[in-house]
Amino acid sequence: MSEIVLRDARYSELPEIAHIMSEAFWKDNLFGELIHLHRSEYPDDVHLYWLRRARVNFWDYRSRWLVAVAKDERGQEVIAGIAQWARLGDGGQKLECWYLDPRNLLKPLSSIAMTIHAWAWPNRASDPKQEDIIERAYPHFEDIWSGKRAESWYLEGLAVRPDFQRRNVGRKLVQWGLEQ
């Protein structure tokens, strides 16, 4: 494998990103045991949680989706890890589109599409009562991101493909945010 390079993720890579997130968080207390209580019975459904959120949040212009890629022996790119960074504060407002920009419709339309997707292909691995636990917790975070912390880059998600762990992939993805 070649050197790890960071670049912006592409929308077409979100299914692969969702699978990487699923693998990386499989044994996690929150995303594995609590949210995906039935992951052993329905292992192929776990990625749906990550995919739906990624397809909606990809269109949040305060977010930055990074992938760490390497080239395999055939010269093809392999995604080794991902990071989802969110810009908070006034700096984040500067990244948003003008209020009449039609791109502002992408996130709400994607949200509707993912609601329909969830109805058509339910995530049987998840506990429906816990699947939105992160979103329900957001109101309790308001005080955390105020004062000196209001203006920052926040690491919303970080995952490294298991066969690339312990190779400084996560470190590179975190370093990007620290340098901003």
C-alpha positions as CSV (number, residue, x, y, z in Angstrom):
1,M,0.0,0.0,0.0
2,S,1.1,3.5,-0.8
3,E,1.3,6.6,1.4
4,I,-2.0,7.9,3.0
5,V,-3.3,11.0,1.4
6,L,-6.3,13.1,2.6
7,R,-8.9,14.6,0.3
8,D,-12.5,15.6,0.3
9,A,-15.0,12.7,0.2
10,R,-17.3,12.3,-2.8
11,Y,-21.0,11.7,-2.5
12,S,-20.6,8.5,-4.5
13,E,-18.3,7.2,-1.7
14,L,-20.9,7.4,1.1
15,P,-21.9,3.8,0.9
16,E,-18.3,2.7,1.4
17,I,-17.9,5.3,4.2
18,A,-21.0,3.9,5.9
19,H,-19.5,0.4,5.8
20,I,-16.3,1.7,7.3
21,M,-18.2,3.4,10.1
22,S,-20.1,0.2,10.7
23,E,-17.0,-1.9,11.0
24,A,-15.2,0.7,13.2
25,F,-18.0,1.1,15.6
26,W,-19.2,-2.5,15.7
27,K,-18.2,-3.1,19.3
28,D,-18.7,0.5,20.5
29,N,-20.9,0.8,23.6
30,L,-23.1,3.5,22.1
31,F,-23.3,2.7,18.4
32,G,-22.8,-1.0,18.7
33,E,-24.4,-2.2,21.9
34,L,-27.1,0.4,22.5
35,I,-28.2,1.6,19.1
36,H,-27.6,-1.6,17.2
37,L,-28.8,-4.1,19.7
38,H,-29.7,-6.6,17.0
39,R,-26.5,-6.3,14.9
40,S,-25.6,-10.0,15.3
41,E,-28.9,-11.1,13.8
42,Y,-28.9,-8.4,11.0
43,P,-25.2,-7.5,10.4
44,D,-25.9,-6.2,6.9
45,D,-28.3,-3.6,8.2
46,V,-26.0,-1.7,10.5
47,H,-24.5,0.4,7.7
48,L,-28.0,1.9,7.0
49,Y,-27.7,4.0,10.1
50,W,-24.5,5.6,8.9
51,L,-25.5,5.8,5.3
52,R,-28.7,7.7,5.9
53,R,-27.0,10.2,8.2
54,A,-24.2,10.7,5.8
55,R,-26.5,11.3,2.8
56,V,-28.2,14.1,4.7
57,N,-25.2,15.6,6.5
58,F,-23.1,15.6,3.3
59,W,-25.2,18.6,2.2
60,D,-24.6,20.6,5.4
61,Y,-22.1,23.2,4.1
62,R,-20.7,23.6,7.6
63,S,-19.5,20.0,7.4
64,R,-16.3,18.8,5.8
65,W,-16.1,15.1,4.9
66,L,-12.5,13.9,4.6
67,V,-11.2,10.5,3.5
68,A,-7.8,9.1,4.0
69,V,-6.9,7.1,0.9
70,A,-4.1,4.8,-0.2
71,K,-3.4,3.1,-3.5
72,D,-3.5,-0.7,-3.6
73,E,-1.2,-2.9,-5.6
74,R,-3.2,-2.2,-8.8
75,G,-3.1,1.6,-8.3
76,Q,-6.8,1.8,-7.2
77,E,-7.7,4.1,-4.4
78,V,-8.8,2.5,-1.1
79,I,-10.5,4.5,1.6
80,A,-8.5,3.8,4.8
81,G,-10.4,6.2,7.1
82,I,-12.9,9.0,7.2
83,A,-13.5,12.1,9.3
84,Q,-16.5,14.3,9.4
85,W,-15.6,17.8,10.7
86,A,-18.2,20.5,11.5
87,R,-17.3,24.2,11.6
88,L,-19.0,25.9,14.5
89,G,-19.6,29.6,15.2
90,D,-19.3,32.5,12.8
91,G,-16.7,30.7,10.8
92,G,-19.4,28.0,10.0
93,Q,-21.9,30.7,9.0
94,K,-19.4,31.9,6.3
95,L,-19.5,28.4,4.8
96,E,-23.2,28.4,4.3
97,C,-24.9,29.2,1.0
98,W,-26.7,32.4,0.4
99,Y,-30.3,31.9,1.6
100,L,-31.8,31.8,-1.9
101,D,-29.2,29.4,-3.2
102,P,-31.0,26.3,-4.6
103,R,-28.3,24.1,-3.0
104,N,-30.0,24.8,0.3
105,L,-32.7,22.4,-0.8
106,L,-30.3,19.4,-1.0
107,K,-30.2,18.7,2.7
108,P,-34.0,18.9,3.4
109,L,-34.8,16.9,0.2
110,S,-32.2,14.3,1.2
111,S,-33.7,14.1,4.6
112,I,-37.1,13.4,3.1
113,A,-35.6,10.8,0.8
114,M,-33.8,9.1,3.7
115,T,-37.1,9.0,5.7
116,I,-38.7,7.2,2.7
117,H,-35.6,5.0,2.5
118,A,-35.9,4.0,6.2
119,W,-39.6,3.1,5.6
120,A,-38.8,1.0,2.6
121,W,-35.6,-0.6,4.0
122,P,-35.8,-0.5,7.8
123,N,-32.6,-1.0,9.9
124,R,-33.5,-4.2,11.6
125,A,-30.2,-4.2,13.5
126,S,-31.2,-1.1,15.5
127,D,-33.3,-0.6,18.5
128,P,-35.9,1.9,17.2
129,K,-36.1,3.6,20.6
130,Q,-32.4,4.3,20.7
131,E,-31.6,5.0,17.0
132,D,-32.1,8.8,17.5
133,I,-30.4,9.0,20.9
134,I,-27.6,11.3,19.5
135,E,-30.1,13.7,18.0
136,R,-32.1,13.8,21.3
137,A,-29.0,14.6,23.2
138,Y,-28.1,17.7,21.1
139,P,-30.1,20.2,23.3
140,H,-27.8,19.3,26.2
141,F,-24.7,20.3,24.2
142,E,-25.5,24.0,23.8
143,D,-23.5,25.2,26.7
144,I,-20.5,23.1,25.7
145,W,-20.0,25.0,22.4
146,S,-20.2,28.5,23.8
147,G,-17.6,31.1,24.9
148,K,-14.0,30.1,23.8
149,R,-15.3,26.9,22.2
150,A,-18.0,28.6,20.1
151,E,-15.5,29.2,17.2
152,S,-14.0,25.8,16.4
153,W,-13.9,22.7,14.2
154,Y,-15.7,19.8,15.8
155,L,-14.9,16.2,15.0
156,E,-18.3,14.6,14.5
157,G,-17.1,11.3,13.3
158,L,-13.8,9.5,12.9
159,A,-13.4,5.9,11.7
160,V,-10.5,3.8,10.3
161,R,-11.0,0.6,8.4
162,P,-9.8,-2.2,10.6
163,D,-7.0,-3.3,8.3
164,F,-5.6,0.2,8.4
165,Q,-5.7,0.7,12.2
166,R,-2.5,1.4,14.0
167,R,-1.0,3.0,10.9
168,N,-1.6,6.7,11.9
169,V,-4.6,7.1,9.6
170,G,-6.8,8.5,12.4
171,R,-3.9,10.8,13.5
172,K,-3.7,12.4,10.1
173,L,-7.5,12.9,9.9
174,V,-7.5,14.5,13.4
175,Q,-4.4,16.6,12.6
176,W,-6.3,18.2,9.6
177,G,-8.8,19.7,12.1
178,L,-6.2,20.8,14.6
179,E,-4.5,22.8,11.8
180,Q,-7.6,24.7,10.7
